[in-house]
Amino acid sequence: MVEIEPKEFWDDLKWGRKHYHELAVKYTDQWVAIVNKKVVASGESIKRIRQEAIKKTGRKHIPIIFVEDASHVY
């Protein structure tokens, strides 16, 4: 059975994308976990960030995005 993320997950992900430039100032080259439209954990290890965010919030579905600075070229 496929598990679908709840609406709150998508709302937080949308908030992270909308505020990406603000996040880049404070969290450059870090993973950030977003819950209730705020950063609840950040750092270099996505595994540690996920564990920390789950422990802090009790949520199972937490959007985690990598915030990079503008110097990365693709």
Residue pairs with C-beta under 8 A, 6 or more apart in sequence:
5 61
6 61
8 36
8 59
8 61
9 61
9 62
9 63
11 37
12 34
12 35
12 36
12 37
12 62
12 63
13 34
13 63
13 65
15 34
15 37
16 23
16 32
16 34
16 63
16 65
17 65
20 65
20 67
23 32
23 39
23 65
23 67
24 67
24 68
24 69
24 70
27 39
27 42
27 67
28 67
28 68
28 69
29 44
29 66
29 67
29 68
29 69
30 42
30 43
30 44
30 66
30 67
31 42
31 43
31 44
31 45
31 46
31 49
31 64
31 65
31 66
31 67
32 39
32 41
32 42
32 49
32 64
32 65
32 66
32 67
33 39
33 40
33 41
33 42
33 49
33 50
33 52
33 53
33 62
33 63
33 64
34 40
34 62
34 63
34 64
34 65
35 53
35 56
35 57
35 59
35 62
40 52
40 53
40 56
40 57
40 62
41 49
41 52
41 53
41 56
42 49
43 49
43 52
46 64
46 66
49 64
50 62
50 64
53 59
53 62
53 64
54 60
54 62
